[in-house]
Amino acid sequence: MTEMTMAQALNGALRDALREDERVLVFGEDVGPLGGVFRITDGLTKEFGEARCFDTPLAESGIVGLAVGLAMGGFRPVVEMQFDAFAYPAFEQIASHVAKLRNRTRGRLSLPMVIRIPYAGGIGGVEHHCDSSEAYYAHTPGLKVVTPATADDAYWLLREAVADPDPVIFMEPKRLYWSKGEVRAEPAPRFGQAAVVREGRDATLVAYGPSLSVALQASDAAAEDGVSLEVVDLRTIVPFDDETVVASVRKTGRCVVVQEAQGFAGVGAEIAARVQERCFHSLAAPVLRVSGFDIPYPPPILEHSHLPDADRVLDAVDRLQLDDQPDLAHLAREAS
């Protein structure tokens, strides 16, 4: 096992993929000699040359359109959308062509390509630089949607995404690029599997990507008052691992879903619906959601109020009305 940042893990995954498969290409805005605005592609052009890792014009629709043609021609392109909201000009290509080509050709053609999207907040970015757009892609049949929360998952999920025969939207939490963790020699769990990252008995917190650290902070705070919160990291939104989530909620009988994105019609709503349908007779309380507010992403000075934190998660846990549960919400407030 090797300790590294998430950014280093992603860089290593791309480097290893380029070394092992000459069909892999990496391209996008400033990903060449500069190494990307977050330096995820640092050193790749120098090592593999401008034919394998190269810059493109500032035209996201053109970037994805080029990737579609290359994937149809036998390559495995990995493209970067520089920021989450920068990807919207490419959405027509993604929804109309990337997601539908296998179905349109009755399986004769597939698109083995990865679209990397740095997403979500926590960096004090302005409009178009911090957005949680995962619901758009998760709602589009034909796409796999992945979001790592650890350096280990960043490396292995990206390696598996590049090797996948179908298109993968790979959503990278910007705020976690500099977080450190151990990267294992073998992937565990596998692509498409959620992970129980903390065992608990009183309630389940379901989170993904940038929200996992918030869920873990809430679990730590609750433990100080003897409340045991299980934490499940989805890892992949599509495919969704019903088995792991359902098993956890049936054990604890209560569930809170945590996401940075706006609450209305988001991924958290789908998770809540699936849990309610599958665990109805095991639930001791309604499934609750903690999310960003239903507003356009705010300016940096208001970001801390918009993003869910441990305090808001513990407020939701209080509303689950656990038997003999102390008031947890004060813990995060006192800590801050």
N, C-alpha and C positions, 0 to 999 in steps of 0.2 A: 504494500500500500504506500502511496506517495501523497504527501500533502501539497495542495496547490489551490489557487483561486479558481472560481468558476470560469473566469476569462481564460486562464491558462489551460483549464481542462477542455474548453471549447476549441482553443487553438490547437491543442494536442490532438483532439479528435479529427479536426480537418487535416492536419499534417499527416496523421497515420492513414487516413482515407486516401489522400493524394498519393502516398507512397505505395499503398497496396493495390490500387486500381487506377490504371492510366485513363480510364473513362471519366473519372471524377474531375470536374472543373469548378472553380470558385470565382464568382464575379459579382460586381455590384458597384455602388458609388464609393470611391476612395478606399476600396479593399485591397488595392494593389500595393505599390511601394509605401504608401502611408500606413497600411495595416488596419484600416477602418477607424472610425471615430472612437470606438472603444478598444481598439487594438486587438480585436479577436483574430484578425488575419495577419498579424504582425509576422514578418519574415517569410511568408509563404511564397511571395513573388520571387524573392531572392533565391529561395531553395529550389523552386519548381519552374521558374521562368514565367514570362508574361503570357505564354500560351495556355498555362494552366490556372493562373490566378491573376485576374486583370480588372482594370477599371472600366466602367461603362459611362455613357452619357447620363445626365440627371433626368431620367425618364423611366419611372418605375414600370409603366405598362410595357415599354420596350424591353426592359430587363427580363420580365417574366415571359414575354412573347418569345424572346430569344431562347430562354430556357426551355420552353415548350418544344421549339423546333429541334434543339440539341437533344432533348430527351427522346423525341421521336426518332432521331438519327442514331441512337445507341449510346449516347453519353449519359452521365449522371451529374447534372448541374446542381450546384449548391449556391443559391443566390442570397444576397443580403438586402433587405429593406432597411435603410439606415436608421429610421425611427418608425415606431408603430403607425402613427397617422400618415407617414409618408407612403405607406403601402396602399392607401385607398385608391390612388389613380390606377393601380394594377388590379383592382378587385374584379373588374369586368373580365380580364384575362383569367383570373383565378376561378371565378364562379362559372364562367361560360365554357372554358376550355380545359384548364388544369384539372378541375374536379370531374369533368364529364367525358373525357376522351375514352377511357376504358369502356364505359357504358355505351357511348356513341358508336364504337367500333365492335361492339359485342365481344369484348375481351381480346381482340386481335392486337390492339395497341395499349400499352400502359405508359405512364410517365413517371419514371424513377427520378424524382427531383425533390429537393428540399428548399423551402423558402424560409430563411431565418429572419425573425422579426424581434428586435429588441423592444420590449413592451413594458407597460405599467409605470408607476410613479416612484417616488422616493428619492429623486435626484434633484428636485427643485427646477425641473425643466418647464419651459413655457409651452403654450398651445402648440399642438402638432408634434411635440417631443415627448409627451407623457400621455398615453392613452391605453385603455384595457379593451382590446378589440377581439378577444378570443371568441366571443359569442357569434360574431359574423362567420367565422370559419367553422366553428363547431356546428352551426346550423346549415352548412353547405355539404350535402351528401357527396361522397367521393374523396373527401380530404381526411387525413389523419391529423390530429392536433395534439401537440406535445408541449409540455412546459416543465422543465426541471427546476428543482428548488435547492439542489446541492451540487457540489463540484462533481461528485461521483456520477450522479444522474446526468449532468450536463455532458460528460464525456461519453458514457455508454448509450444514452438515448440518441445522441447525435450520430454516433457510429451506426446504430441500428437504423436510424432514419435514412442515412445515406445508402445503406444496403437494401432498403425496402423497395419493392417493385412499384409502389404507388406513391403519389405525391404526399408530402408531409409538410405541414405548417409547424415550424419549430420556433416556439415563442420563448424568448430569453428574458427573464426579469432583470431589468437594468440595474436595479438597486442591489442585486446580489452578485454582480460581476466581480466584486472585490472581496466577497466572502470566501473563507478558506474551508477546506475539508479534505478528507482522505479519499483518494480514488483507488478503488480495488482493482485487482488483476483480472477479475471476471465480473460480468454484470449480474446483479441480483437485487431486486427481482428483474424479470424480463420486460421487454417492451409490451405495453398494454396492461401491465399489472400495477395496481396500487400497492402502497406499502403502509403497514401499521408502524409508524415511527415511534410511537409511545403507547404502551399498554395502559388501559384504564378501566374503571368499572361503572362510573356514575353517568357519563355522557360521552358522546363521540363528537369530536370536532373534525369536519371534513374540509380540507384546504388544498390548494395547489399553487405552484409557482411562488410569487412574492408573498402570498398570504400564509405560507407554511410557518415562517418564523413568527408571525403574529400568533398563530394558534399554539405554537410551542411556548411562547412567553405567557400566554393565558393559562396554559396547563401548568407551568411552573408556579405561577402565582396562586392558582387554585390549590395546588398540593400543599402550600404553606398552611392552609386551613383545613387540610384533611380531605379535600375533594379530589377525586381521581378522574381526570379527563383523558380519554383515549384520543390520539391524533392520527388521522389517516391522510396521507399525501397521495393525491390521485396520480401524479406523474404524467399520465396521458388522459386528456379529456375525451378524445376519440381515438381509439376505442375506449369505452368507459367500463371500468371493472366493477360491475354490479356485485359480484360475489364477495369481494373483500369489504366493500362498504356495507352491504347488507348484513354480513356476518358480524361486523363490529356493532351496528346499530341494534341488531337483535340481542346482542349481549348486554349492551348498556341501557337500552330502552329509550334513549334520548339522543337528539342530534342537532347540532348547529353547523351550518355551512358558512364558510368565510371566504369572501372574494373581494378584490379591490375594485372590480368593475361596478358600474351602476347596477342597482338591484333589479329593476324592472326588466323582465324577459331575458335575464342573464343565465349564465351557466349554473349559478346557484339555484335558480328556480327549477331548472331541469333536474338537478340533483335532489332537491327537496321533493319534487313530484315522484321521482323513482323510488326514493326511500319510503315515502308515504304509501305508495302502491304495494311495495314488496314487504314492508315491515309493519303494516297497520296494526295487527294484533299484538305486536311486541312493543309498540310505542306507549309510553306513559305521559307524553306531552307532544304538542305539535312540533314539527320540524321548523326551526327558526333559521333566518338568514341574517348575516352581518355583511354589509357591502358598502361601497362608495355611494354617495348620494346621486340622485337622478338629475344631474346637472352636467353641462360641459366641463371638461377638466379645468379646475380653477387655477389662478396664478400661483406662483410658488409660495407667497406669503400665507395662503389659505390651504396649502396642500395638507398640512398636518391635521386640519379639521376634517378634510374630505376622506382621507384614507382610514380604513378600519384599524383600530389598535387593540391592545389587550384589554383595555378598559371597556370598550364596546362589546368585545366578545364575552367578557365576564358579566356584563349587564344582561346579555342574552341568556347566559347560563343561569343567572338568578331567576329569569322568567320561566325557566323549565321547572321551577319549584321542586327541587330535589328535597327528599325527606331530611329534615334536620340540617339543612344546608345553611352555613353562615352567609352573610352578605359579602360576596366576593368583589363587587365593583370597587370597594374602597381600596383594595390592595394595589391595583395599578395606579390609582390616583395618588396614593401615598408614596408609591415608588417614584412617580414623576415629580 
